[in-house]
Structures are given as C-alpha cells and as structure tokens.
C-alpha cells in the first residue's frame, strides 16, 4: 500500500469530515444569514419544478442506497440477500435513480448557465457545486458500467470494508481495503469526500437546515390592508 493511498483514503476522510463539521459550526455561529440556498425560482420558473424534483428524488435515493449498502455489515444482509444479488440490486436501483438525478441536474446546470437573469444572481460557489455534483454523478454511473466486469460483488465488499473501517476509526485498514479497487471507484470516493470539504462554504448547507421553529412563529406582516 502506497503512502498516497493511505493519505487519500485513510487520512483524508477524517480531514474532510473535520472541515465539514468545524466549518459548518463556524458559519452558523458567525454568519447565519448566509445559511441558505438562494432561490432563483422567481427569475425563471420554466422547468424548475421538474428539474428540482428529478434531482432531489434521485439524490435522496442514491444517498440512502450508499448509506445502507456501504455501512451494513455482510453478516447482517446475508440473512436477506447474497453478495452477488446485493450488487445487482445496487446497480439496477443506482442506475435508475442515478439517471433520474442526472436528467434533473443537467436541467439545473443548463438553467443556471444559460439564463442571463439566473446566471447574474449566481455566485461562483453555486456554479462550482453544480459542476462538482455533475462530475460525481457521472463517475457514479461509470462505476456501474465497471461493475459489470465483476458481478461477484468482490469490489463492492472492498468498498464496504473501507467505509466501515473508516467509521470505526481504523484508517490503515480502511486504506488497505480500498487499495486494490479500480481508479474509477477511487475517483468517485475521493470526490465524494471533497464534497464534505466544500459543504460549509457553499449552498449545500441547506441540506441540514430544519427550520422547525417556523411552524410556531407569528405571521409576518408584509403590508397592511387599507
């Protein structure tokens, strides 16, 4: 195992999570008014609802699938499904929701870059996040293609071992687990970790926003009736 592999997949995950947590806390503490995803729907509503729904439905199912697939120990899921069938299920469901997400994301990127009014109100970080998400999604779909070459689920097991060892604070074992997998998987994992680094500094923070207190607040008077 090379030092680069240990650094990128043994150490970097903890650095990324630390930046995500500390950066998010600092932003919420020091600049709460920036804790939002600025809406541009009023500037151009055409196709916005379809694009947003496709993207969010797809990404939510993808994240849930990654969470369950990577962090469920084999001793648990083997009571329900074999490793081979688990990979097949992941490929089919991941491909379906990945394509749904891709369609929505491409629509959002096109709207963000081609509409003059939306582009004028977009920050550099807004565009960066969309492009990084697009690259990450394409890499994820390419891993499905690469997985057709090993339908026994062996690579999926190695990736799950990496994720579980990382959560259990075993960086050396985690890095050793991911070392044999192909470059496309490593790029996908690395960019996924990089999204944690970008999280506190972009509109991605709205993912963990839960304005429950709005339910109990008084009505805000915008203007009085005459």
HELIX and SHEET records of a PDB file:
HELIX    1   1 UNK A    3  UNK A    6  1                                   4    
HELIX    2   2 UNK A    7  UNK A   11  3                                   5    
HELIX    3   3 UNK A   12  UNK A   30  1                                  19    
HELIX    4   4 UNK A   32  UNK A   34  5                                   3    
HELIX    5   5 UNK A   48  UNK A   71  1                                  24    
HELIX    6   6 UNK A   74  UNK A   77  1                                   4    
HELIX    7   7 UNK A   83  UNK A  114  1                                  32    
HELIX    8   8 UNK A  116  UNK A  120  1                                   5    
HELIX    9   9 UNK A  124  UNK A  147  1                                  24    
HELIX   10  10 UNK A  154  UNK A  167  1                                  14    
HELIX   11  11 UNK A  171  UNK A  178  1                                   8    
HELIX   12  12 UNK A  183  UNK A  199  1                                  17    
HELIX   13  13 UNK A  203  UNK A  208  5                                   6    
HELIX   14  14 UNK A  212  UNK A  216  5                                   5    
END                                                                             
